[in-house]
Amino acid sequence: MGDTWSGPPQLRPGRALAHTPGASGSGSPHRSDGRSPQTPRGARHTDPDGRSRTTPPVRGRPTISSGRHAGLHGPRGLLLLGLPGLLFVLITWQVVADGPLTRADERLSDSLVRRGAAAQFLADLGNVTVAVPVLALVLVYVAWRARATGTDHWWRPAAGAAALMAAVPLWVVPLKELVARPGPAIMGPGTGFYPSGHTATATVAYGAAVLLLLPWLRGAPARGAAVCCAVVVNLGVGAGLVRQGYHWPLDVVASWCVCAMLLTALSRWSRPRSRTPDGTGREGR
């Protein structure tokens, strides 16, 4: 306790740089092993204790998961997957069993069907010939911008959205065959109305387009406007399909539930991957 330490002074832990009297200038920094540093001291970002911090993002490489959208990959992402999934199971069970929810749905549809030009226009926005070209233009633009800025794995968002769009008939058609729900009376005899394929096409196309565009839009107002536009368009498509009598309301809601889960998965897949010091890739945070 009372001993006096007479040995040479020791370096403080956590200090990577030392000041050597023989260096040029007063207190010139260099590595303790005599090698020159790979990164200039002025280019490093350190905290008050001198420890290096995380390198700031590279300019021109936006990330989908930055800011408020990062919540899609945490508890909020699980919520967006779980609640729509449970609702879809409930609706499908009621439709197959012809339960009270289905009968209420049919009564609601009878009061909503009012055919008109405006409703037809909205319903047509869910056509493959309209929605898919919109998504294709966005995919080309986003892929071009990402590659031009040198973003790692620039093809991921576009490839994921294209695969999601191509997969729509792979789950819609089998469900239509399995459930075999008749359509509204105005559509005449026939089955295969559950879930709504037009709703699924519109939701995936316009929803994926906005997801991919968000990182390239400047400012919260622009991003908020894009999201609101996609929501309004998809609500309009659903309303048009119901007003024209092409689908029951639950047909539309069921497709929204499935597409909400698919778009949440797309946002996860499209997360950028940053390079680690050893050259391997890892997902950005």
Sequence and secondary structure as in RCSB ss.txt:
>XXXX:A:sequence
MGDTWSGPPQLRPGRALAHTPGASGSGSPHRSDGRSPQTPRGARHTDPDGRSRTTPPVRGRPTISSGRHAGLHGP
RGLLLLGLPGLLFVLITWQVVADGPLTRADERLSDSLVRRGAAAQFLADLGNVTVAVPVLALVLVYVAWRARATG
TDHWWRPAAGAAALMAAVPLWVVPLKELVARPGPAIMGPGTGFYPSGHTATATVAYGAAVLLLLPWLRGAPARGA
AVCCAVVVNLGVGAGLVRQGYHWPLDVVASWCVCAMLLTALSRWSRPRSRTPDGTGREGR
>XXXX:A:secstr
      S     TT  EEE TTSSSTT EEETTS   SS GGG  B TTS B      TT   TTSGGGGGGGSH
HHHHHHHHHHHHHHHHHHHHHHT HHHHHHHHHHHHH    HHHHHHHHTTSHHHHHHHHHHHHHHHHHHHHHTT
 TTTTHHHHHHHHHHHTHHHHHHHHHHHH  B  GGG S B  SS HHHHHHHHHHHHHHHHHGGGS SHHHHHH
HHHHHHHHHHHHHHHHHHTTSS HHHHHHHHHHHHHHHHHHHHHT  EEE TTS EEE  
